Amino acid sequence: MMTDQELAEELKNLKLTKSQMIVLEILRKNGKDGVTPKQLLDKVSFAPRTVRYALRKLLKKKLIKRVPCLQDMRQWIYVPA
């Protein structure tokens, strides 16, 4: 996981939207435990479509990873890269 200074430097170049920044911050606070999309929706007041879009863009920029949830294999858990 990147340090806060390294992350801040990289985020300047990536031009993330406000929703992407909020989702990334929540994921960084939860660390290696990760968060499911449903848990993210409970923490923010965004539409489900906005959260899905933010997760997809953060995955594409390799700022987060997605791993299978071992309790429920139908779900994914998102963790910081």
C-alpha positions in Angstrom: 0.0 0.0 0.0 1.2 3.5 -0.8 2.1 6.1 1.7 -0.1 9.2 2.0 2.5 11.4 0.4 3.0 9.0 -2.6 -0.8 8.7 -3.0 -1.3 12.5 -3.0 1.4 12.9 -5.6 -0.1 10.2 -7.8 -3.7 11.5 -7.4 -2.7 14.9 -8.7 -1.8 13.4 -12.0 -4.9 11.1 -12.3 -7.6 13.8 -12.0 -10.1 11.7 -10.0 -13.7 12.9 -9.5 -15.0 13.8 -6.1 -16.9 10.5 -5.8 -13.8 8.5 -6.8 -11.8 10.3 -4.1 -14.4 9.6 -1.4 -14.6 5.9 -2.3 -10.8 5.6 -2.4 -10.6 7.3 1.0 -13.1 4.8 2.5 -11.2 1.9 1.1 -7.9 3.2 2.5 -9.5 3.6 6.0 -10.7 0.0 6.0 -7.3 -1.3 4.8 -6.8 -5.0 4.1 -10.3 -5.9 5.4 -11.8 -4.4 2.3 -15.4 -3.3 1.7 -18.2 -4.7 -0.4 -20.2 -2.4 -2.7 -23.2 -2.7 -0.4 -21.1 -1.6 2.6 -19.8 1.4 0.5 -23.4 2.4 -0.3 -24.2 2.4 3.4 -21.3 4.8 4.1 -22.0 7.3 1.3 -25.1 9.0 0.0 -24.3 8.3 -3.7 -26.5 6.4 -6.1 -25.5 2.7 -6.6 -24.6 3.6 -10.2 -22.1 6.3 -9.0 -20.4 3.8 -6.6 -20.1 1.2 -9.4 -18.7 3.8 -11.8 -16.1 5.0 -9.2 -15.1 1.4 -8.4 -14.7 0.6 -12.1 -12.5 3.7 -12.7 -10.4 3.1 -9.7 -9.8 -0.5 -10.8 -8.8 0.6 -14.2 -6.3 3.1 -12.8 -5.0 0.2 -10.5 -5.6 2.2 -7.3 -7.7 -0.6 -5.8 -8.0 -4.4 -6.2 -11.0 -6.7 -6.1 -10.8 -10.1 -4.3 -13.5 -12.7 -3.8 -15.5 -12.6 -0.6 -14.8 -15.9 1.2 -18.0 -15.8 3.2 -20.2 -15.2 0.1 -18.5 -16.1 -3.1 -21.1 -14.2 -5.1 -19.7 -10.9 -3.9 -16.4 -9.0 -4.4 -14.4 -7.2 -1.7 -12.5 -4.1 -2.8 -9.2 -3.2 -1.1 -6.5 -0.6 -1.8 -3.8 -1.6 -4.2 
